[in-house]
């Protein structure tokens, strides 16, 4: 009898242990990480001068590119690449190819999309209309262009690929609008560099969906003045969602930029 009881206890213990092992949920959560894309062909030109002062502002709404961390390593994208502004903040590795104007060794440089190169419908795509659809084209800042080719070239063939954006620190939120219409420019985005969807949460509200305004800006028609604000963002490229809690205090101001310690991978 003792032997049977011992055997029954051991069997029950092993069964429960096995069930616990099988049913125990994994604590590891897979985090989407943006991966570089394959190389593709395009062309590149430049605009502005060596100071890159003409590149400040731009369709993405980043304003002063120096103070906001983008510097002169930037480019305006043809409409095909710009994707109605959803490509704002994306990063590209570019190298000059198949041209005597390319620097030897085929060096490459990495730029951030901060502007749009609009189509020129009055010109043929092969004669002045280099940003016309469906062409992939980069109108780079002059300092960025001069890293891969002699500026006298004007236009050069290039190979390009999307690469992860390496940003120090977290996502930044620049506020515009007012207490009833919040317009937020999202900057310093890592990983894919892009945003597909965004929500805002006041200290007295639930999550409120924000619509894409233009470039890197999202808007919410909601009375969130006098509340501390948090934001939820989804990456356009990886679909990863992150939450930045308590980004702005109750006395947040239009015209101010608020920094966080969270970012995409």
Protein Blocks (a to p, Z undefined) as FASTA:
>chain_A
ZZmmmmmmmmmmmmmmmmmmmmpccfbdcddddddddddddddddedjfkommmggijno
nopaklnonmmmdcdddfklnnnopmgoiacddddehiakbcghiaadddddfbdcdddf
kbcfkgopambcfbdcddddfklmmmmbcfklopacddddddddddehjdddddehjfkl
ccdddehiehjopafbdcdddfkbccdddddfbhjbccddddfehiacddddddfklopa
cddehkbafkbcehiacddfbdcZZ
